[in-house]
Amino acid sequence: MISTTIIQNLIIYFARFVPVRVRKEMLKQPQNARFVGYEEVKADILNVSEVQALPDFDSFVVSVNNKLVSDRVKNSRNFILFIEYGDIKVLTANGVTRNEVGLSVSVACELNEANNDMLNEAMKMQRGLELMQLILTDMREESKNCGVLEFVTSPVQVMPLDPSLFFGHGGWAASFVRKQIVI
């Protein structure tokens, strides 16, 4: 059995790293086109504490829609937090069901010839790596404190993002598997 709220839970979890003003900007669906439950999940996203929010982020995207991702990335002037979910596996052993979701967490910022020289780019890349480390550290700590959820499995592979493949934005992408026991 696949957890029916797996994607919503990812959005709610990663919202903690993004200021509330950015969360509000991403939730613009017109009232007459909202899917059932939209208001409840929106409230959960907006009510996540800002204690861990990183002010560097001015955009937050969790989507498989290339047009939406493109628009959000191109309109970002600072750092973007982009969450990609992939294959979902359901494993059952000894009466316990576990979901595993392939994830990629990306931290990126605009890199172009007009606003960068070598040093400026290096400094932006370094700050992006610092933001990534803060997120991964929080995820590991959360895993220690939660008996049914492992946010980050080892190994975590962190790779640079190629600006030519990510709408002129460069940064870092961490890929890993998230495991959850379904109760």
Accessible surface in RSA format (square Angstrom, percent):
REM  Atomic radii and reference values for relative SASA: ProtOr
REM  Chains: A
REM  Algorithm: Lee & Richards
REM  Probe-radius: 1.40
REM  Slices: 20
REM RES _ NUM      All-atoms   Total-Side   Main-Chain    Non-polar    All polar
REM                ABS   REL    ABS   REL    ABS   REL    ABS   REL    ABS   REL
RES MET A   1   146.25  75.7 110.46  73.1  35.80  85.2  86.46  73.5  59.79  79.2
RES ILE A   2    83.00  47.2  73.28  54.6   9.71  23.4  73.28  52.8   9.71  26.4
RES SER A   3    16.86  14.2  10.29  13.7   6.56  15.1   7.40  15.8   9.45  13.2
RES THR A   4   133.34  94.8  97.51  98.9  35.83  85.4  80.01 107.5  53.33  80.6
RES THR A   5    56.62  40.3  55.98  56.8   0.64   1.5  44.03  59.1  12.59  19.0
RES ILE A   6     8.18   4.7   7.98   5.9   0.20   0.5   7.98   5.7   0.20   0.5
RES ILE A   7    63.96  36.4  62.51  46.6   1.45   3.5  62.51  45.0   1.45   3.9
RES GLN A   8    74.24  41.5  73.99  54.1   0.24   0.6  16.76  35.7  57.48  43.6
RES ASN A   9    49.30  34.0  44.72  43.2   4.58  11.0  11.98  28.8  37.32  36.1
RES LEU A  10     1.35   0.8   1.34   1.0   0.01   0.0   1.35   0.9   0.00   0.0
RES ILE A  11    30.63  17.4  30.63  22.8   0.00   0.0  30.63  22.1   0.00   0.0
RES ILE A  12    43.30  24.6  42.12  31.4   1.18   2.9  42.12  30.3   1.18   3.2
RES TYR A  13    15.54   7.3  11.49   6.5   4.05  10.5  15.40  11.6   0.15   0.2
RES PHE A  14     1.10   0.6   1.10   0.7   0.00   0.0   1.10   0.7   0.00   0.0
RES ALA A  15     0.00   0.0   0.00   0.0   0.00   0.0   0.00   0.0   0.00   0.0
RES ARG A  16    41.35  17.4  41.35  21.1   0.00   0.0   4.36   6.0  36.99  22.4
RES PHE A  17     4.27   2.1   4.27   2.6   0.00   0.0   4.27   2.6   0.00   0.0
RES VAL A  18     0.00   0.0   0.00   0.0   0.00   0.0   0.00   0.0   0.00   0.0
RES PRO A  19    12.95   9.4  12.95  11.8   0.00   0.0  12.95  10.7   0.00   0.0
RES VAL A  20    32.28  21.2  32.28  29.2   0.00   0.0  32.28  28.1   0.00   0.0
RES ARG A  21   124.41  52.2 116.88  59.6   7.53  17.9  69.45  94.9  54.96  33.3
RES VAL A  22     1.96   1.3   1.50   1.4   0.46   1.1   1.50   1.3   0.46   1.3
RES ARG A  23     0.00   0.0   0.00   0.0   0.00   0.0   0.00   0.0   0.00   0.0
RES LYS A  24   122.06  59.5 112.28  68.9   9.78  23.3  58.13  52.3  63.93  68.1
RES GLU A  25    89.53  51.4  84.56  64.0   4.97  11.8  38.78  75.0  50.75  41.4
RES MET A  26    31.36  16.2  16.35  10.8  15.01  35.7  16.68  14.2  14.68  19.4
RES LEU A  27    22.40  12.5  15.22  10.9   7.19  18.1  15.72  11.0   6.68  18.0
RES LYS A  28   147.99  72.2 122.29  75.0  25.70  61.2  75.59  68.0  72.40  77.1
RES GLN A  29    73.51  41.1  67.47  49.3   6.05  14.4  12.38  26.3  61.14  46.4
RES PRO A  30    79.91  58.2  69.44  63.3  10.47  38.1  79.91  66.0   0.00   0.0
RES GLN A  31   131.64  73.6 115.14  84.1  16.50  39.3  58.56 124.6  73.08  55.4
RES ASN A  32   146.29 100.9 102.38  98.9  43.91 105.7  47.65 114.7  98.63  95.3
RES ALA A  33    57.95  53.3  31.22  48.2  26.72  60.8  41.58  58.6  16.37  43.4
RES ARG A  34    58.02  24.4  31.05  15.8  26.97  64.2   8.86  12.1  49.16  29.8
RES PHE A  35   176.11  88.1 165.44 102.5  10.67  27.8 170.91 103.6   5.20  14.9
RES VAL A  36   145.75  95.9 123.42 111.7  22.32  53.8 130.96 113.8  14.79  40.1
RES GLY A  37    29.80  36.8   0.00   N/A  29.80  36.8  21.64  59.4   8.16  18.3
RES TYR A  38    45.85  21.4  37.24  21.2   8.61  22.4  41.85  31.5   4.00   4.9
RES GLU A  39    78.58  45.1  73.99  56.0   4.59  10.9  48.03  92.9  30.56  24.9
RES GLU A  40   113.70  65.3 108.17  81.8   5.53  13.2  65.27 126.2  48.43  39.5
RES VAL A  41    28.36  18.7  28.36  25.7   0.00   0.0  28.36  24.6   0.00   0.0
RES LYS A  42    46.16  22.5  44.76  27.5   1.40   3.3  16.36  14.7  29.80  31.7
RES ALA A  43    45.32  41.7  39.55  61.0   5.78  13.1  45.04  63.4   0.29   0.8
RES ASP A  44    72.14  50.5  66.68  66.4   5.45  12.9  10.98  25.8  61.16  61.0
RES ILE A  45     4.30   2.4   4.30   3.2   0.00   0.0   4.30   3.1   0.00   0.0
RES LEU A  46    40.75  22.7  31.21  22.3   9.54  24.0  31.21  21.9   9.54  25.7
RES ASN A  47   117.56  81.1  88.53  85.5  29.03  69.9  28.83  69.4  88.73  85.8
RES VAL A  48    29.42  19.4  19.65  17.8   9.77  23.5  26.36  22.9   3.06   8.3
RES SER A  49    65.76  55.6  49.83  66.5  15.93  36.7  53.70 114.4  12.06  16.9
RES GLU A  50    85.66  49.2  70.26  53.2  15.40  36.7  23.07  44.6  62.59  51.1
RES VAL A  51   135.70  89.3 102.22  92.5  33.49  80.7 110.98  96.4  24.72  67.1
RES GLN A  52    69.14  38.7  58.99  43.1  10.15  24.2  30.76  65.5  38.37  29.1
RES ALA A  53    20.62  19.0   5.73   8.8  14.89  33.9   5.73   8.1  14.89  39.4
RES LEU A  54    23.73  13.2  23.73  17.0   0.00   0.0  23.73  16.7   0.00   0.0
RES PRO A  55   100.31  73.1  91.40  83.3   8.91  32.4  92.16  76.1   8.15  50.7
RES ASP A  56    26.50  18.6  23.30  23.2   3.20   7.6   3.86   9.1  22.64  22.6
RES PHE A  57     0.00   0.0   0.00   0.0   0.00   0.0   0.00   0.0   0.00   0.0
RES ASP A  58    36.34  25.5  25.99  25.9  10.35  24.5  16.23  38.2  20.11  20.1
RES SER A  59     8.49   7.2   5.99   8.0   2.50   5.8   5.94  12.6   2.55   3.6
RES PHE A  60     1.69   0.8   0.06   0.0   1.64   4.3   0.06   0.0   1.64   4.7
RES VAL A  61     2.85   1.9   0.54   0.5   2.31   5.6   2.85   2.5   0.00   0.0
RES VAL A  62    23.42  15.4   1.20   1.1  22.22  53.5   1.20   1.0  22.22  60.3
RES SER A  63    11.21   9.5   6.52   8.7   4.69  10.8   5.59  11.9   5.62   7.9
RES VAL A  64   111.80  73.6  78.79  71.3  33.01  79.5  86.43  75.1  25.37  68.8
RES ASN A  65    80.63  55.6  72.41  70.0   8.23  19.8  23.93  57.6  56.70  54.8
RES ASN A  66   107.45  74.1  99.84  96.5   7.62  18.3  36.35  87.5  71.10  68.7
RES LYS A  67   140.43  68.5 134.41  82.5   6.02  14.3 107.61  96.9  32.82  35.0
RES LEU A  68    66.96  37.3  64.53  46.2   2.43   6.1  66.85  46.9   0.11   0.3
RES VAL A  69     8.20   5.4   8.20   7.4   0.00   0.0   8.20   7.1   0.00   0.0
RES SER A  70    12.03  10.2  12.03  16.1   0.00   0.0   6.00  12.8   6.03   8.4
RES ASP A  71    54.21  38.0  52.47  52.2   1.74   4.1  18.35  43.2  35.86  35.8
RES ARG A  72    56.45  23.7  54.85  28.0   1.60   3.8  18.35  25.1  38.09  23.1
RES VAL A  73     0.00   0.0   0.00   0.0   0.00   0.0   0.00   0.0   0.00   0.0
RES LYS A  74   112.58  54.9 102.61  63.0   9.97  23.7  57.52  51.8  55.05  58.6
RES ASN A  75   109.98  75.8  90.50  87.5  19.47  46.9  25.40  61.1  84.58  81.8
RES SER A  76     2.11   1.8   0.00   0.0   2.11   4.9   2.07   4.4   0.04   0.1
RES ARG A  77   164.53  69.1 136.50  69.6  28.03  66.7  72.92  99.7  91.60  55.5
RES ASN A  78    62.44  43.1  60.07  58.1   2.36   5.7  13.66  32.9  48.78  47.1
RES PHE A  79    12.57   6.3  12.57   7.8   0.00   0.0  12.57   7.6   0.00   0.0
RES ILE A  80     0.17   0.1   0.17   0.1   0.00   0.0   0.17   0.1   0.00   0.0
RES LEU A  81     0.00   0.0   0.00   0.0   0.00   0.0   0.00   0.0   0.00   0.0
RES PHE A  82    11.42   5.7  11.42   7.1   0.00   0.0  11.42   6.9   0.00   0.0
RES ILE A  83     0.00   0.0   0.00   0.0   0.00   0.0   0.00   0.0   0.00   0.0
RES GLU A  84    78.69  45.2  77.72  58.8   0.98   2.3  11.11  21.5  67.59  55.2
RES TYR A  85    49.79  23.2  37.16  21.1  12.62  32.9  19.33  14.5  30.46  37.5
RES GLY A  86    40.39  49.8   0.00   N/A  40.39  49.8  31.52  86.5   8.87  19.9
RES ASP A  87    94.04  65.9  77.65  77.3  16.38  38.7  48.78 114.8  45.25  45.1
RES ILE A  88    59.60  33.9  30.93  23.0  28.67  69.1  30.93  22.3  28.67  77.8
RES LYS A  89   110.91  54.1 106.63  65.4   4.28  10.2  55.56  50.0  55.34  58.9
RES VAL A  90    56.21  37.0  27.68  25.1  28.53  68.8  27.68  24.1  28.53  77.4
RES LEU A  91    72.40  40.3  68.89  49.3   3.50   8.8  71.49  50.2   0.91   2.5
RES THR A  92    92.21  65.6  57.55  58.3  34.67  82.6  45.99  61.8  46.22  69.9
RES ALA A  93    67.73  62.3  56.65  87.4  11.08  25.2  63.88  90.0   3.85  10.2
RES ASN A  94   154.98 106.9 111.60 107.9  43.37 104.4  40.70  98.0 114.28 110.5
RES GLY A  95    77.37  95.4   0.00   N/A  77.37  95.4  37.41 102.7  39.96  89.5
RES VAL A  96    73.15  48.1  67.70  61.3   5.46  13.1  70.54  61.3   2.62   7.1
RES THR A  97    23.48  16.7  21.50  21.8   1.98   4.7   2.73   3.7  20.75  31.4
RES ARG A  98    83.32  35.0  83.32  42.5   0.00   0.0  16.50  22.6  66.82  40.5
RES ASN A  99     0.50   0.3   0.14   0.1   0.37   0.9   0.14   0.3   0.37   0.4
RES GLU A 100    21.10  12.1  20.14  15.2   0.97   2.3   1.89   3.7  19.21  15.7
RES VAL A 101     2.06   1.4   2.06   1.9   0.00   0.0   2.06   1.8   0.00   0.0
RES GLY A 102    18.33  22.6   0.00   N/A  18.33  22.6  15.77  43.3   2.56   5.7
RES LEU A 103     7.25   4.0   0.15   0.1   7.10  17.8   2.40   1.7   4.85  13.0
RES SER A 104    19.82  16.7  19.30  25.8   0.52   1.2  14.71  31.3   5.11   7.2
RES VAL A 105     0.00   0.0   0.00   0.0   0.00   0.0   0.00   0.0   0.00   0.0
RES SER A 106     4.16   3.5   4.05   5.4   0.11   0.3   0.14   0.3   4.02   5.6
RES VAL A 107     0.01   0.0   0.00   0.0   0.01   0.0   0.00   0.0   0.01   0.0
RES ALA A 108     0.14   0.1   0.13   0.2   0.01   0.0   0.14   0.2   0.00   0.0
RES CYS A 109     5.07   3.8   5.07   5.7   0.00   0.0   4.11  10.4   0.96   1.0
RES GLU A 110    43.77  25.1  42.91  32.5   0.86   2.0   4.21   8.1  39.56  32.3
RES LEU A 111    17.48   9.7   8.79   6.3   8.68  21.8   9.27   6.5   8.21  22.1
RES ASN A 112    57.22  39.5  46.27  44.7  10.95  26.4  37.83  91.1  19.39  18.7
RES GLU A 113   173.13  99.4 148.40 112.3  24.72  58.9  65.67 127.0 107.46  87.7
RES ALA A 114   104.29  95.9  57.72  89.1  46.57 105.9  69.38  97.7  34.91  92.5
RES ASN A 115    58.19  40.1  40.84  39.5  17.35  41.8  38.97  93.8  19.21  18.6
RES ASN A 116    29.38  20.3   6.68   6.5  22.70  54.7   9.40  22.6  19.98  19.3
RES ASP A 117    95.12  66.6  82.05  81.7  13.07  30.9  47.71 112.3  47.41  47.3
RES MET A 118   169.60  87.8 154.62 102.3  14.98  35.7 121.25 103.1  48.36  64.1
RES LEU A 119   116.88  65.1 114.05  81.6   2.83   7.1 115.70  81.3   1.18   3.2
RES ASN A 120    56.86  39.2  55.13  53.3   1.73   4.2  13.74  33.1  43.12  41.7
RES GLU A 121    75.49  43.3  75.49  57.1   0.00   0.0   4.55   8.8  70.94  57.9
RES ALA A 122    54.24  49.9  43.22  66.7  11.02  25.1  49.71  70.0   4.53  12.0
RES MET A 123   118.74  61.5 111.29  73.7   7.45  17.7 102.03  86.7  16.71  22.1
RES LYS A 124    50.32  24.5  46.94  28.8   3.38   8.0  41.20  37.1   9.12   9.7
RES MET A 125    33.66  17.4  32.85  21.7   0.81   1.9  33.15  28.2   0.51   0.7
RES GLN A 126    94.17  52.7  91.30  66.7   2.87   6.8  36.56  77.8  57.61  43.7
RES ARG A 127    79.70  33.5  78.84  40.2   0.87   2.1  34.78  47.5  44.92  27.2
RES GLY A 128     0.00   0.0   0.00   N/A   0.00   0.0   0.00   0.0   0.00   0.0
RES LEU A 129    64.12  35.7  63.94  45.7   0.18   0.5  63.94  44.9   0.18   0.5
RES GLU A 130    72.17  41.4  67.11  50.8   5.07  12.1  31.40  60.7  40.78  33.3
RES LEU A 131     0.00   0.0   0.00   0.0   0.00   0.0   0.00   0.0   0.00   0.0
RES MET A 132     1.36   0.7   1.36   0.9   0.00   0.0   1.36   1.2   0.00   0.0
RES GLN A 133    96.25  53.8  95.62  69.9   0.63   1.5  43.28  92.1  52.97  40.2
RES LEU A 134    87.68  48.8  82.13  58.8   5.55  13.9  82.51  57.9   5.17  13.9
RES ILE A 135     0.00   0.0   0.00   0.0   0.00   0.0   0.00   0.0   0.00   0.0
RES LEU A 136     6.17   3.4   6.17   4.4   0.00   0.0   6.17   4.3   0.00   0.0
RES THR A 137    61.64  43.8  60.41  61.2   1.23   2.9  53.47  71.8   8.16  12.3
RES ASP A 138    24.26  17.0  19.18  19.1   5.07  12.0  11.70  27.5  12.55  12.5
RES MET A 139     0.27   0.1   0.27   0.2   0.00   0.0   0.27   0.2   0.00   0.0
RES ARG A 140    93.06  39.1  90.47  46.1   2.59   6.2  46.47  63.5  46.59  28.2
RES GLU A 141    81.03  46.5  81.03  61.3   0.00   0.0  33.92  65.6  47.11  38.5
RES GLU A 142    53.11  30.5  51.57  39.0   1.54   3.7   1.17   2.3  51.94  42.4
RES SER A 143    23.56  19.9  12.70  17.0  10.86  25.0  12.96  27.6  10.60  14.9
RES LYS A 144   156.07  76.1 116.09  71.2  39.98  95.2  84.80  76.3  71.28  75.9
RES ASN A 145   127.18  87.7  88.36  85.4  38.81  93.5  32.01  77.0  95.17  92.0
RES CYS A 146    39.63  30.0  28.72  32.0  10.92  25.7  10.30  26.1  29.34  31.6
RES GLY A 147    78.70  97.1   0.00   N/A  78.70  97.1  41.78 114.7  36.92  82.7
RES VAL A 148    55.81  36.7  53.33  48.3   2.48   6.0  55.06  47.8   0.75   2.0
RES LEU A 149    25.86  14.4  20.06  14.4   5.80  14.6  21.68  15.2   4.18  11.2
RES GLU A 150    70.24  40.3  69.11  52.3   1.13   2.7  21.25  41.1  48.99  40.0
RES PHE A 151     9.58   4.8   9.58   5.9   0.00   0.0   9.58   5.8   0.00   0.0
RES VAL A 152    11.68   7.7   0.81   0.7  10.87  26.2   0.81   0.7  10.87  29.5
RES THR A 153    13.60   9.7  13.52  13.7   0.08   0.2   8.76  11.8   4.84   7.3
RES SER A 154    99.73  84.3  71.10  94.9  28.63  65.9  38.91  82.9  60.82  85.2
RES PRO A 155   120.42  87.8 108.30  98.7  12.12  44.1 112.62  93.0   7.80  48.5
RES VAL A 156    30.37  20.0   3.67   3.3  26.70  64.3   3.67   3.2  26.70  72.4
RES GLN A 157   104.85  58.6  99.81  72.9   5.03  12.0  33.68  71.7  71.17  54.0
RES VAL A 158    54.64  36.0  28.70  26.0  25.95  62.5  28.70  24.9  25.95  70.4
RES MET A 159   100.58  52.1 100.45  66.5   0.14   0.3  79.12  67.3  21.46  28.4
RES PRO A 160    86.05  62.7  69.48  63.3  16.57  60.2  69.48  57.4  16.57 103.0
RES LEU A 161    31.39  17.5  25.70  18.4   5.69  14.3  27.17  19.1   4.22  11.4
RES ASP A 162    69.87  48.9  59.38  59.1  10.48  24.8  25.65  60.4  44.22  44.1
RES PRO A 163    44.91  32.7  44.13  40.2   0.78   2.8  44.42  36.7   0.48   3.0
RES SER A 164    96.09  81.2  55.04  73.5  41.06  94.6  56.67 120.7  39.42  55.2
RES LEU A 165   144.50  80.5 115.21  82.4  29.29  73.6 120.25  84.4  24.25  65.3
RES PHE A 166    18.91   9.5  18.91  11.7   0.00   0.0  18.91  11.5   0.00   0.0
RES PHE A 167    62.53  31.3  37.72  23.4  24.81  64.6  52.02  31.5  10.51  30.1
RES GLY A 168    30.56  37.7   0.00   N/A  30.56  37.7  26.29  72.1   4.27   9.6
RES HIS A 169     2.90   1.6   2.90   2.0   0.00   0.0   2.90   3.0   0.00   0.0
RES GLY A 170     0.22   0.3   0.00   N/A   0.22   0.3   0.16   0.4   0.06   0.1
RES GLY A 171     2.02   2.5   0.00   N/A   2.02   2.5   2.02   5.5   0.00   0.0
RES TRP A 172    44.99  18.1  44.99  21.8   0.00   0.0  44.99  24.0   0.00   0.0
RES ALA A 173    15.21  14.0  14.26  22.0   0.95   2.2  14.26  20.1   0.95   2.5
RES ALA A 174     0.00   0.0   0.00   0.0   0.00   0.0   0.00   0.0   0.00   0.0
RES SER A 175    53.75  45.4  50.11  66.9   3.64   8.4  29.17  62.1  24.59  34.4
RES PHE A 176    13.01   6.5   0.00   0.0  13.01  33.8   8.73   5.3   4.28  12.2
RES VAL A 177    52.29  34.4  52.17  47.2   0.12   0.3  52.17  45.3   0.12   0.3
RES ARG A 178     6.99   2.9   6.66   3.4   0.33   0.8   0.63   0.9   6.36   3.9
RES LYS A 179    57.13  27.9  56.56  34.7   0.58   1.4  14.04  12.6  43.09  45.9
RES GLN A 180    30.92  17.3  30.21  22.1   0.71   1.7   1.01   2.1  29.92  22.7
RES ILE A 181    60.63  34.5  58.67  43.7   1.96   4.7  58.67  42.2   1.96   5.3
RES VAL A 182    26.73  17.6  11.52  10.4  15.21  36.6  13.45  11.7  13.28  36.0
RES ILE A 183   171.49  97.6 110.73  82.5  60.77 146.5 135.35  97.5  36.15  98.1
END  Absolute sums over single chains surface
CHAIN  1 A    10128.5       8309.8       1818.6       5913.8       4214.6
END  Absolute sums over all chains
TOTAL         10128.5       8309.8       1818.6       5913.8       4214.6
